[in-house]
Amino acid sequence: VVALEPPGRGRRYGEPLLTSLDDIVTDLLGALDLDHPRPLALFGHSMGGFAALKAAETAPFVDEVLFLSGWNIGLDGIRSSEDPEAAEKLKTLLGEGARVLAGTSVEALLGEIAGRRETFDLRNSASALAGKHILLVGASRDAVTPPEFHHKLLLEALQKEKDVSAEEAMIDDDHS
């Protein structure tokens, strides 16, 4: 198990902070380029689940992903463009939960998501995950990334792809 530290924290304290969702994925892919044994399995919780799946799209040496109470950020972008309540929730999530992106603002992240919501919608990543095994673990009482949006819809998209192995588990718990 290799725990990754984002820039600005721990051993990476002096490095510039991440400023975008793309930066998170790029930073993760850069860490995977290190001398880790292959094949790799990625684990991500919440925004980390988003990053793990997006990284797995382009990393052929990643065979498995554990998506734990994962956040389909693009889907929230789509929903927020249609529903003011969903837009307010997304703004709150980015303000409270996106601390790894301390080098930016909520407004900049909202703009990035609005401009890239189709790319960031993980349902659109399903075909790029061919040959990989994805385990989605949702939490039945998750109010942050409700499983009916962030778990079930992604699972359906993955299961439609014949070359993607997708399984699910639902635990009786909340987001944390």
ZIRAUR-V841091 format. One record per backbone hydrogen bond with DSSP energy under -0.5 kcal/mol. CO is the residue of the C=O (numbers start at 1). NH is the residue of the N-H. If there is no record, write none. Layout:
co->[CO/CO]
nh->[NH/NH]
This chain:
co->[1/2/6/9/10/12/12/18/20/21/22/23/24/25/26/27/28/29/31/34/40/40/42/44/45/46/46/46/47/48/49/50/51/52/53/54/55/55/58/59/61/61/61/63/64/65/65/66/66/67/67/68/70/71/72/73/74/75/76/77/78/79/79/83/84/85/86/87/88/89/90/91/92/93/94/98/99/100/101/105/106/107/108/109/110/111/112/113/116/117/120/120/121/122/123/125/125/126/127/129/132/132/133/134/134/135/135/136/136/137/138/138/139/141/146/146/147/147/151/152/153/154/155/156/157/158/160/161/163/164/165/167/169/171/171/173]
nh->[3/4/9/12/13/8/15/103/24/25/26/27/28/29/30/31/32/33/34/36/63/64/66/68/48/49/50/71/51/52/53/54/55/56/57/58/58/59/60/62/39/40/63/133/42/67/135/44/68/69/137/46/72/73/76/77/78/79/80/81/82/82/83/87/88/89/90/91/92/93/94/95/96/97/98/101/102/18/104/109/110/111/112/113/114/115/116/117/120/121/74/122/124/125/126/128/129/129/130/132/134/165/65/136/167/67/137/138/169/69/140/171/142/143/149/150/151/152/155/156/157/158/159/160/161/161/162/164/131/166/134/136/138/140/173/141]
